[in-house]
């Protein structure tokens, strides 16, 4: 199982929509490391079947706690403002089947702002 772990703090409810592909995968779980969010945001993630783990302290401490509580044998950490590429979980499984021990996705920005490029 792949555990997709997402840290949240101050996100809008629309952030949950970026992770709908995880919710549709029978061999994946969505784990939210919550650092204090609007109830509507948490409800949007709950509607996807996410496990919500409220926590205190730094984002790193919350992520470590989420990793300990995750059920998967593979951990995929994604920022809440990220959108996993189409087929992300299949790509992870393929890479693992080929013997890859760790990896990352390419980074692209939706904004045309030159400073982000």
N, C-alpha and C positions, 0 to 999 in steps of 0.2 A: 504494500500500500504506500502511496505517496501522500505525505502530509504537507499541505500548502499552508505555510504560516505567514500571517499578515499582521504587522503591528498597526494599531490604530490610535490616533489621537487627534481629535478635532476634525474628523472627516465628515463630509456630507453623506446623506443616505445613498446618493447615486454611486458612491464608490463601490458598493456591493455588486453592482451590475457587471463590473470588470471581471468578476470571478465566477460568473454563471457557468462557465465551461467546467470548472472544478466540481460544482454541484452536480453536474450531469454525468460525472465519471463514477462508475460503481466501485472502483478500486482506488479512491482518493478521498481525503477528508480535508475540510477547510477549517483551520484553527485561527482564531482571532486573538491576538495579544492586545487587549484593550487597555489604553492608558487614560480613559475617561472620555467618553463620547456621548453625544446626544442619544437618548433612547431610540429615536427613529432610525439612526444609523445602525445601532445594534440590532434592532428588529429587522432591518433590511438584510443584514448578514444572517440572522437567525432563520429568516425565510428561505435562505439558500441551504439551510442545514448546518451552518457553521457552529462549531463549538466556541463559545465566547468565554475567554479567561480574563476576568478583570485582574488588574495588578497594579502595584505601586512601584515607584522607583523609575529607573532609567529604561529606555527602550531595550537596551541590551539585556537587562535583568528580566524584563517581561518576555523577550524572545527566548532566553534560556529556559525560563519556566515553561513556556509553551512547547519547546522542544522536548522537555522531560515528560510532558503530559500527552504529547502526540502519540498516536497509535502506529503510525507508519514506520517502515524501516528505511524510508527515503524522506529526507526533509528538503523542501523547496521553499526558500524564504523570498517573498515578494513584497515590495512596498505597496501601500494601499493606493498610491497614485499611479501604479503600474498596471498595464494590461498585458497579461500573458499572451504570447503569440498564438495564433491558431495552431492547434495540434501540439501545444506545449507539453502536456503530460505524455503523449505518445512519443515525442522527441526525447524526453527524459528516459522513458522505458527503453527506447531503442539504444540510446547512449549507454545505459547500464548493461544491456544485453551484449554490447560490444566491448565491455570491460572498462568503461570509463568510471573513474572513482569520484570525480567532481566536475562541475562545469558551471557555465553561466550563459544567459541569453544576451544577444546584442542589444544595445541601448539605442533607442531612437526617440526623438521628441515630436509630438504632434504640433507644437507651436512653431510658427515660422520665424520666431525670434532668433536672430543671428547669435546672440549671447549664449543661447542654449546649445547651439551646434558646436 
